């Protein structure tokens, strides 16, 4: 019982310490990589990149599309009679409304703001968590992970690692910036591996895209459902 109480107090202290640190505004480049090996011996790899602006009460995420992807998107749009909604191709704006996140996508080409209700979050791969959106990893969960012996090349960052039931998760958490610099997860059998690499920029932009939506039409996610 005493060990359990001590653990609860330790986690609570860690969470309180994380919450007391002010998370600074950040401009981020984020690279995603995942690999999966199937039972048929096929290895599938996925890579993509996003940019993120983090400001108090706001998170703006945009996929980085290479020229060939943009050309393919334009061709599909020209051939399609019905306009489809693809959340991966539109900037995502998450803002804190009271104590809950509010999600919308911005179609810059057609000057539309598309609101997504909470009941549809799962359809656009949003978990509804403000801490996950703002910090990329809930700081309370980070503090609950044991410290790792892995060395960090960043003075303000420390590794935390959790291994359980054949799976692992490692987080290089920057305590000064309040953001993970690296997240790795997978299984010890090497059939699944995921990696998220976060690169904070040296400076932050003064141009905030959510402040330039005046005159945009307001749409609902349901308008794009067949």
N, C-alpha and C positions, 0 to 999 in steps of 0.2 A: 504493500500500500504506500509506504514511504517513497519507494522508487517511482511509483506512478505519479505521486504528488510532486516529486522533484522534477520529473519530466514535464508535467503540465506547467509548472512555474517557469521552467527553462524556456519552453516554447512560447509562453505568454510574454516573457521578458524579451525574447528575440523579436516577436511580432511587434511589441510596443516600441522597441528600438528602431525597427524598420519603418514603422509608421511615423516616428518622430523626425525622420530625415526628410527634408523637403526635396521632392523630385524635380530637378531643374528642367526647363524646356530643352528639347533635343530635336535635331534633324538627324535621321538615321538612314543608312543603307542596309538592307536586310537580304541575305542570300539564303535560300532554302534548298536543301538537298535531301532526297530520300532514296533508299534502295531496298528492294524486296526480292527475295529468291523464292520462286514457286516450287511446288512439289514436282513439277515437270522439268525442273532444272533451268527455268528461264529467269534471267535477272532483269528486273525493270528498274530504271533510274529516272528520277524527276528532278529537274533543276529550274528554279525561277528566282526572280529578284523583285523586291519592292522598295519603295521609299516611304518614309513615315515622318510626319511632323507631330511632335508632342508638345502641347501647350496646356495650361490649366483649363480643365473642362473640355478639351478637344483633342481628338486623334484623327489625323488624315493619312490614309494609306493609299498608295497608287502602285499598280503593277508596272514594272519596266518592260515594255514591249519592244522586241527587236524589230527592225524594218520588215523582215519577212512575215512576222506575225501581224503587223499592222496592215500589210498588203492583203493577207489572207482574210482578215476581218472585213476589209473594205469590199472584197469580192463577194463574200458571203452576204453582206448587207445588200449589195446591189441585186443579188439573185433572189433574195428573200422577199416575199410579198408581206409577210407578217413580221413586225419588228419584235425580236426576241430580247429578253433581258439576260445579260451575261455579267454577273457581279465581278468576275475576275478581270474584266476589261474596263471597268469603271472605277474611278476613285471612290473610296469608302470613307464616310465621315461619321465618326462616333462622338457624340457629345453627352455630357453628364447633365441630365435633367432632374434636379432634386437629388435623389440617391440612386437613380436608375439610368442606364445608358439609353440613348435614342440613336437609332441607326438610319442612315440614309445614304443613297448612292447618287453620284453627280454625273449626269450625261452632259459633258461640256460641249460636245458637237451640236446637240439639239437644245441646249440650255434648259435642262430639266433636272429637278430635284425629285428623286424617287424615294419615298418613305417606306420603310419596311416595318410592319407591326411585329411585336414580340412573338406572336404565334407562328410567324414565318421565319424566324431567325435560323432555325435548323436547315431550311432550304437554301440559305446563302452561306452556310458554314460559319455562323456566328454563335458563340456559346452564351451570349447575353451577359458576360462578366466584364464589368468596367475595369477591375484590376488587371485582368488578362489583356484587355485592349490597351490600357495606358502603360503598363509595365512590361508587357509581353509574357510575363510570368508572375502570378500573384505573389507578392513579397512574403505573405504569411506562409505560403507553401514552401518558399525558398528557405525561410528561417527554420522550418520544420525538418529540413534535410540535414543529415550529418555533414560536418566539414570533412573535406577530402585532404589527403596528403599530397595531392598533385600540386606542383609548383605553378604559380601564376606569374606571367611576365608583366602584368599590369599591377602597379603598387596598390591601387584602390580596389582590386578585384580578388575574390577568393572562390575557390572551387568548392562546391557541395555535391555530394553524390549519394544516391540511394539505389541499392540492389535488393531486389525482392522477387522471389518465385521465378528466377531465370531471366528477369528483365532488369534493365538499368536505366537510370537517368542521371545525367551530369549537367550541372549549371555553373558557369563562370559568372558570378554575380558581382557587378560593379557597385560597391556600396556608396560611392560618392555620387554617381550618376543615377543610381536606382534603376538599373536596367541590366538584363543579362547580356553579356558579350558573346556567349556561346551556350547553346543548349544541344546536348546529344542524348539520344535515347534509342533503345532497341532491345534485342534479346541476346543472351550470351551464346546462342547457337549460330549467330551471325546470319540469320535469315531476314532480319529487319534492322534497318539503321536509318535514323533521321538526324539531321544536323541543321541548326539555325545559327547563322553567323551574323552578328550585329555590329555595324561599324558607325559609331557616332561621328558626326562631322565636326570640324574644328569651330565652326560658327553656326549660328541659327539665322534663318532668313526672316526678314521683316515682312515679307509678302505672305499673307495667310489666305489661302484660297477660299476658305469658307466665308470670308468677308467680302467676296466678289461675286455673290450669287444674286444680286439685285436684278429683278426682272425675269428670273428663271421661273418656268412653269412648275407648279407643284403637282406631282403625280403620285399614285399609290402603286405598291408592288403588285396588287391584284389586277391592275390594268394590263399587265403583261402576261397573265396566265391564260392558257387556252381554255 
